[in-house]
Amino acid sequence: MEDCLFCKIASGEIPSNKLWEDDDLLAFYDIDPQAPVHFLVIPKQHITSCGEIDGSNNAVIAKAFELISKLTKENGIESFRVVSNCGEDAGQSVPHLHFHVLAGRSLAWPPG
C-alpha cells in the first residue's frame, strides 16, 4: 500500500531502529515507548489488521510469533505482553498489522 507508514518503514523508505529483519518480517523499536522494552513486529506484506488474517497469510503470522519468542529469549526477557490493536476504536493508529511487545515493568490488567 503506497501511503502506509509501516510499508514505507518495511521497504526502508523511512528509517527505523531495527531489531530484526528478514524477507517476511521486520522488528523495530517503538518511537514512543510505553515500557522500558517496547518493540514492534510487522509483516512486510501489507495486512491491515488481525481481522484480515486468513489461510493466505497465516504462515507469516505464526512466523511473527516465533520471532517474538526468539527476540525475547535472546534479550533475557522472561515476562512480556504482546498487543495487537484491531481497528480505530481499539486504538489502532497505523492500518498495518503490527504486534507490540512490551516488557521491563509491571503491566497492569485491564489495560487503559
C-alpha positions as CSV (number, residue, x, y, z in Angstrom):
1,M,0.0,0.0,0.0
2,E,1.7,3.2,-1.2
3,D,0.8,5.6,1.6
4,C,1.1,3.1,4.5
5,L,3.7,4.2,7.2
6,F,4.7,0.7,8.1
7,C,5.0,-0.4,4.4
8,K,7.4,2.6,4.0
9,I,9.4,1.5,7.1
10,A,9.5,-2.1,5.8
11,S,10.8,-1.0,2.4
12,G,13.5,1.2,4.0
13,E,11.9,4.4,2.7
14,I,11.5,5.6,6.3
15,P,14.3,4.7,8.7
16,S,13.7,2.7,11.9
17,N,15.8,1.4,14.8
18,K,15.8,-2.2,13.6
19,L,16.0,-5.1,15.9
20,W,15.5,-7.8,13.3
21,E,14.8,-8.1,9.6
22,D,14.3,-10.9,7.1
23,D,12.4,-11.3,3.9
24,D,9.0,-11.6,5.7
25,L,9.2,-9.6,8.9
26,L,10.7,-6.5,10.5
27,A,11.1,-5.9,14.2
28,F,12.0,-2.3,15.3
29,Y,11.8,-0.2,18.5
30,D,8.7,1.9,19.0
31,I,9.4,5.7,18.7
32,D,7.0,6.3,21.6
33,P,7.8,3.5,24.0
34,Q,5.2,2.7,26.7
35,A,7.6,0.4,28.6
36,P,11.3,0.1,29.1
37,V,11.3,-2.5,26.3
38,H,8.8,-1.8,23.5
39,F,9.3,-3.0,20.0
40,L,7.0,-3.8,17.1
41,V,7.0,-6.9,14.9
42,I,5.3,-6.3,11.5
43,P,4.9,-8.4,8.4
44,K,6.4,-6.8,5.3
45,Q,3.3,-7.9,3.4
46,H,0.6,-5.3,3.9
47,I,-2.2,-6.8,6.1
48,T,-4.4,-4.2,7.6
49,S,-5.2,-5.8,10.9
50,C,-5.8,-9.1,12.7
51,G,-9.3,-9.0,11.1
52,E,-7.6,-9.9,7.8
53,I,-5.7,-12.9,8.9
54,D,-6.7,-15.9,6.8
55,G,-5.3,-19.0,5.1
56,S,-3.4,-17.0,2.6
57,N,-1.3,-15.1,5.2
58,N,-1.4,-17.1,8.4
59,A,2.1,-18.6,8.0
60,V,3.7,-15.2,8.3
61,I,1.7,-14.6,11.5
62,A,3.0,-17.8,13.0
63,K,6.5,-16.7,12.0
64,A,5.9,-13.4,13.7
65,F,5.1,-15.1,17.0
66,E,8.2,-17.4,16.6
67,L,10.3,-14.2,16.1
68,I,8.8,-12.7,19.3
69,S,9.7,-15.8,21.2
70,K,13.3,-15.7,19.7
71,L,13.8,-12.0,20.4
72,T,12.6,-12.1,24.0
73,K,14.7,-15.1,24.8
74,E,17.8,-13.6,23.2
75,N,17.3,-10.4,25.2
76,G,16.7,-12.2,28.5
77,I,13.0,-11.1,28.7
78,E,11.0,-13.6,30.7
79,S,7.8,-11.7,31.2
80,F,6.2,-9.6,28.4
81,R,3.0,-8.6,26.8
82,V,2.1,-8.9,23.1
83,V,-0.6,-6.5,21.9
84,S,-2.3,-6.0,18.5
85,N,-5.0,-3.4,18.2
86,C,-7.6,-4.1,15.6
87,G,-9.5,-1.0,14.3
88,E,-9.6,2.6,15.4
89,D,-11.9,2.1,18.4
90,A,-9.3,-0.4,19.7
91,G,-6.5,2.1,19.4
92,Q,-5.0,1.0,16.0
93,S,-3.4,4.2,14.7
94,V,-1.5,2.6,11.8
95,P,-3.6,0.4,9.5
96,H,-0.9,-2.2,9.0
97,L,-0.9,-5.3,11.2
98,H,1.7,-5.0,14.0
99,F,2.4,-6.6,17.3
100,H,3.6,-4.5,20.2
101,V,6.0,-6.3,22.5
102,L,6.2,-4.6,25.9
103,A,8.4,-5.6,28.9
104,G,10.6,-4.3,31.6
105,R,7.9,-3.1,34.0
106,S,4.8,-4.4,35.7
107,L,1.9,-4.3,33.1
108,A,-1.4,-3.9,34.9
109,W,-4.7,-5.5,33.8
110,P,-7.0,-4.4,32.5
111,P,-5.1,-2.0,30.3
112,G,-6.2,1.5,29.6
